[in-house]
Amino acid sequence: TIEKRSAEQSQDFNLLYLNLGLEAQMAGDEEKMLRYYRKLQVNNLLNILRTKEYANNVNNNAFRLMAFAVKGFTQAGHAEEASRIVSVFKKSSNRSSLYAFAAAEMLNEKKEQKLILPLIDSARVELKRTQNATGNQPDRQVLAYSLAMQDPEKNMPEINQLIKNLPQKLFAINSTSRSYAFHQKLY
C-alpha cells in the first residue's frame, strides 16, 4: 500500500522501517529484516533524532534503533550497509557508540567473534578520533561494556582506562560486574 502509492518519496518512513526491521530481526527473519532496513532513506536518518523524549532529551530510542540496524546488517554479512548508517553521524563519539552497542548486543547473543571483532575495532578507532570529550561520554561506557562482554579478565586494563574519568562510573562498573556473571566467572 505505501509502496504502491510511492509515498516513500514524499514522506519519512525511517522510524517505521527501523521498528519493522528490528521486529523481523528479533523474530529471526533475516530476509524481512534486510528488506525493511534497505528501505531506509539514510540521508534522512538524523531527522528522527529531533523527536524529543523524557525531559526534552534527544530521542534515545531512535538512536538505539539505528544501532540495531547496524547489528542486523553486520550479522547478515553486509558490513558495508551498516557503515552507511554509521557514516550519517559526524561526531565520532556517536559512531563509536553505534559500533560498540552492536558488538555488545551480538556478544550478549553469543554470535560469532569474527563478526564482532571488526565492530569493536571500529568503535576503538572512532573513540580515538574523539576530541575534547566532556560530560557522560556514553561511547566510552558502551565500548567498556562490549569489551567486558567479550572477555572481562583479558580486557580489564583497557576497560579501566576507558571508564577512569567518567563522571558516572558506577554504571560502567555495574555492567562490567554483570559481564563476569555472564561468563560464569563469579567466585
ChimeraX attribute file (.defattr): number of C-alpha atoms within 10 A of each C-alpha:
attribute: neighborCount
match mode: 1-to-1
recipient: residues
	/A:1	6
	/A:2	8
	/A:3	8
	/A:4	7
	/A:5	8
	/A:6	10
	/A:7	12
	/A:8	15
	/A:9	10
	/A:10	7
	/A:11	8
	/A:12	16
	/A:13	18
	/A:14	23
	/A:15	18
	/A:16	13
	/A:17	21
	/A:18	25
	/A:19	19
	/A:20	17
	/A:21	28
	/A:22	24
	/A:23	15
	/A:24	20
	/A:25	21
	/A:26	12
	/A:27	11
	/A:28	11
	/A:29	13
	/A:30	17
	/A:31	12
	/A:32	17
	/A:33	25
	/A:34	20
	/A:35	14
	/A:36	21
	/A:37	27
	/A:38	16
	/A:39	14
	/A:40	21
	/A:41	15
	/A:42	15
	/A:43	11
	/A:44	12
	/A:45	20
	/A:46	14
	/A:47	12
	/A:48	17
	/A:49	16
	/A:50	11
	/A:51	13
	/A:52	14
	/A:53	12
	/A:54	8
	/A:55	6
	/A:56	8
	/A:57	11
	/A:58	15
	/A:59	15
	/A:60	13
	/A:61	15
	/A:62	22
	/A:63	18
	/A:64	16
	/A:65	18
	/A:66	24
	/A:67	25
	/A:68	24
	/A:69	30
	/A:70	27
	/A:71	29
	/A:72	26
	/A:73	24
	/A:74	23
	/A:75	20
	/A:76	14
	/A:77	12
	/A:78	14
	/A:79	17
	/A:80	12
	/A:81	18
	/A:82	24
	/A:83	15
	/A:84	13
	/A:85	22
	/A:86	22
	/A:87	15
	/A:88	15
	/A:89	14
	/A:90	9
	/A:91	14
	/A:92	20
	/A:93	21
	/A:94	22
	/A:95	25
	/A:96	28
	/A:97	27
	/A:98	30
	/A:99	31
	/A:100	31
	/A:101	26
	/A:102	28
	/A:103	34
	/A:104	24
	/A:105	17
	/A:106	24
	/A:107	20
	/A:108	14
	/A:109	9
	/A:110	12
	/A:111	13
	/A:112	11
	/A:113	13
	/A:114	8
	/A:115	18
	/A:116	24
	/A:117	13
	/A:118	15
	/A:119	26
	/A:120	22
	/A:121	16
	/A:122	17
	/A:123	28
	/A:124	18
	/A:125	14
	/A:126	19
	/A:127	24
	/A:128	12
	/A:129	12
	/A:130	16
	/A:131	10
	/A:132	6
	/A:133	9
	/A:134	9
	/A:135	10
	/A:136	13
	/A:137	20
	/A:138	17
	/A:139	25
	/A:140	25
	/A:141	25
	/A:142	25
	/A:143	29
	/A:144	27
	/A:145	27
	/A:146	31
	/A:147	24
	/A:148	28
	/A:149	27
	/A:150	23
	/A:151	15
	/A:152	24
	/A:153	15
	/A:154	11
	/A:155	15
	/A:156	15
	/A:157	10
	/A:158	15
	/A:159	23
	/A:160	14
	/A:161	12
	/A:162	20
	/A:163	23
	/A:164	12
	/A:165	14
	/A:166	18
	/A:167	12
	/A:168	14
	/A:169	14
	/A:170	11
	/A:171	14
	/A:172	24
	/A:173	18
	/A:174	11
	/A:175	17
	/A:176	25
	/A:177	17
	/A:178	18
	/A:179	23
	/A:180	17
	/A:181	13
	/A:182	14
	/A:183	13
	/A:184	9
	/A:185	12
	/A:186	10
	/A:187	5
